[in-house]
Amino acid sequence: MIKTYIETIGEETVNFLEALSYEVESRKNLLDFLSEKPDVNEKLFDKYFSEYQEFFVKYDLAKKNFEFTYIREKYPQVINWELTFYNRELKINVQED
């Protein structure tokens, strides 16, 4: 049986994850826009791609650390989880016997 738990996460933690998510998505959107331009400056594209990679790695590590700190220790049978930034709500789906 799958059970869903809901928790509220601290503002500082959520703001940190949201900021990294924003940086990743903004670089991704910019790269998408630049890739549609036939005369894009290659150095400019490479600069934003490098920034995208850097923020992606930081965000991915932050999510993994968050999962270990807030989820895995308390809910070892977690199936998936979702963090909603605007209300700081963490929804965790857990497989229970």
PALUM-65440 format. One record per residue (C-alpha): x negated, y negated, z; residue in one letter; residue number from 1. Coordinates in nm, 4 decimals, decimal comma. Layout:
<nodes>
+----------+----------+----------+------+-----+
:        X :        Y :        Z : rest :  nr :
+----------+----------+----------+------+-----+
:        X :        Y :        Z :    a : NUM :
...
+----------+----------+----------+------+-----+
</nodes>
This chain:
<nodes>
+----------+----------+----------+------+-----+
:        X :        Y :        Z : rest :  nr :
+----------+----------+----------+------+-----+
:   0,0000 :   0,0000 :   0,0000 :    m :   1 :
:  -0,1198 :  -0,3493 :  -0,0821 :    i :   2 :
:  -0,0837 :  -0,6151 :   0,1851 :    k :   3 :
:  -0,1366 :  -0,9876 :   0,1345 :    t :   4 :
:  -0,2913 :  -1,2077 :   0,4006 :    y :   5 :
:  -0,2958 :  -1,5873 :   0,3907 :    i :   6 :
:  -0,5456 :  -1,8017 :   0,5779 :    e :   7 :
:  -0,6304 :  -2,1711 :   0,5813 :    t :   8 :
:  -0,9951 :  -2,2523 :   0,5160 :    i :   9 :
:  -1,1840 :  -2,5510 :   0,6547 :    g :  10 :
:  -1,1867 :  -2,8704 :   0,4513 :    e :  11 :
:  -1,5656 :  -2,8939 :   0,4218 :    e :  12 :
:  -1,5974 :  -2,5420 :   0,2796 :    t :  13 :
:  -1,3137 :  -2,5909 :   0,0330 :    v :  14 :
:  -1,4455 :  -2,9303 :  -0,0791 :    n :  15 :
:  -1,7892 :  -2,7786 :  -0,1430 :    f :  16 :
:  -1,6471 :  -2,4978 :  -0,3577 :    l :  17 :
:  -1,4139 :  -2,7358 :  -0,5396 :    e :  18 :
:  -1,6974 :  -2,9750 :  -0,6208 :    a :  19 :
:  -1,9067 :  -2,6946 :  -0,7691 :    l :  20 :
:  -1,6072 :  -2,5676 :  -0,9647 :    s :  21 :
:  -1,5518 :  -2,9179 :  -1,1014 :    y :  22 :
:  -1,9161 :  -2,9473 :  -1,2096 :    e :  23 :
:  -1,9014 :  -2,6112 :  -1,3907 :    v :  24 :
:  -1,5725 :  -2,6875 :  -1,5666 :    e :  25 :
:  -1,6730 :  -3,0405 :  -1,6667 :    s :  26 :
:  -1,9964 :  -2,9149 :  -1,8260 :    r :  27 :
:  -1,8066 :  -2,6352 :  -1,9983 :    k :  28 :
:  -1,5530 :  -2,8799 :  -2,1410 :    n :  29 :
:  -1,8289 :  -3,1121 :  -2,2562 :    l :  30 :
:  -2,0133 :  -2,8261 :  -2,4264 :    l :  31 :
:  -1,6924 :  -2,7209 :  -2,5999 :    d :  32 :
:  -1,6447 :  -3,0754 :  -2,7234 :    f :  33 :
:  -2,0046 :  -3,1088 :  -2,8411 :    l :  34 :
:  -1,9997 :  -2,7730 :  -3,0180 :    s :  35 :
:  -1,7159 :  -2,8989 :  -3,2399 :    e :  36 :
:  -1,9276 :  -3,1901 :  -3,3652 :    k :  37 :
:  -2,1293 :  -3,1106 :  -3,6789 :    p :  38 :
:  -2,3933 :  -3,3733 :  -3,6031 :    d :  39 :
:  -2,4486 :  -3,3029 :  -3,2348 :    v :  40 :
:  -2,7874 :  -3,3921 :  -3,0926 :    n :  41 :
:  -2,9568 :  -3,0623 :  -3,0067 :    e :  42 :
:  -3,1506 :  -3,2067 :  -2,7119 :    k :  43 :
:  -2,8312 :  -3,3479 :  -2,5647 :    l :  44 :
:  -2,6530 :  -3,0149 :  -2,6059 :    f :  45 :
:  -2,9457 :  -2,8293 :  -2,4481 :    d :  46 :
:  -2,9469 :  -3,0730 :  -2,1546 :    k :  47 :
:  -2,5793 :  -3,0131 :  -2,0770 :    y :  48 :
:  -2,6132 :  -2,6400 :  -2,1348 :    f :  49 :
:  -2,8987 :  -2,6291 :  -1,8843 :    s :  50 :
:  -2,6866 :  -2,8238 :  -1,6326 :    e :  51 :
:  -2,3960 :  -2,5884 :  -1,6953 :    y :  52 :
:  -2,6146 :  -2,2855 :  -1,6234 :    q :  53 :
:  -2,7511 :  -2,4428 :  -1,3065 :    e :  54 :
:  -2,4072 :  -2,5300 :  -1,1693 :    f :  55 :
:  -2,2640 :  -2,1937 :  -1,2769 :    f :  56 :
:  -2,5289 :  -2,0078 :  -1,0763 :    v :  57 :
:  -2,4773 :  -2,2347 :  -0,7730 :    k :  58 :
:  -2,0997 :  -2,1874 :  -0,7895 :    y :  59 :
:  -2,1265 :  -1,8120 :  -0,8354 :    d :  60 :
:  -2,3604 :  -1,7797 :  -0,5357 :    l :  61 :
:  -2,1361 :  -2,0033 :  -0,3264 :    a :  62 :
:  -1,8317 :  -1,7875 :  -0,4115 :    k :  63 :
:  -2,0202 :  -1,4700 :  -0,3222 :    k :  64 :
:  -2,1354 :  -1,6208 :   0,0063 :    n :  65 :
:  -1,7802 :  -1,7374 :   0,0767 :    f :  66 :
:  -1,6444 :  -1,3899 :   0,0039 :    e :  67 :
:  -1,8972 :  -1,2261 :   0,2337 :    f :  68 :
:  -1,8475 :  -1,4809 :   0,5132 :    t :  69 :
:  -1,4704 :  -1,5239 :   0,5074 :    y :  70 :
:  -1,3346 :  -1,2069 :   0,3516 :    i :  71 :
:  -1,5477 :  -0,8906 :   0,3426 :    r :  72 :
:  -1,6251 :  -0,8803 :   0,7120 :    e :  73 :
:  -1,2607 :  -0,9164 :   0,8154 :    k :  74 :
:  -1,0998 :  -0,7340 :   0,5210 :    y :  75 :
:  -1,3386 :  -0,4636 :   0,3949 :    p :  76 :
:  -1,0707 :  -0,3096 :   0,1697 :    q :  77 :
:  -1,0119 :  -0,6349 :  -0,0236 :    v :  78 :
:  -0,8827 :  -0,5884 :  -0,3771 :    i :  79 :
:  -0,8941 :  -0,9543 :  -0,4807 :    n :  80 :
:  -0,8634 :  -1,3020 :  -0,3427 :    w :  81 :
:  -0,7696 :  -1,6518 :  -0,4535 :    e :  82 :
:  -0,8525 :  -1,9878 :  -0,2985 :    l :  83 :
:  -0,6203 :  -2,2772 :  -0,3772 :    t :  84 :
:  -0,8145 :  -2,5989 :  -0,3349 :    f :  85 :
:  -0,5328 :  -2,8491 :  -0,2825 :    y :  86 :
:  -0,3852 :  -2,6784 :   0,0242 :    n :  87 :
:  -0,6996 :  -2,4873 :   0,1321 :    r :  88 :
:  -0,5020 :  -2,1617 :   0,1213 :    e :  89 :
:  -0,6884 :  -1,8350 :   0,0890 :    l :  90 :
:  -0,4741 :  -1,5465 :  -0,0329 :    k :  91 :
:  -0,6287 :  -1,2018 :   0,0146 :    i :  92 :
:  -0,4867 :  -0,8771 :  -0,1247 :    n :  93 :
:  -0,5969 :  -0,5731 :   0,0743 :    v :  94 :
:  -0,5496 :  -0,2016 :   0,0173 :    q :  95 :
:  -0,4128 :  -0,0513 :   0,3366 :    e :  96 :
:  -0,3357 :   0,3119 :   0,4102 :    d :  97 :
+----------+----------+----------+------+-----+
</nodes>
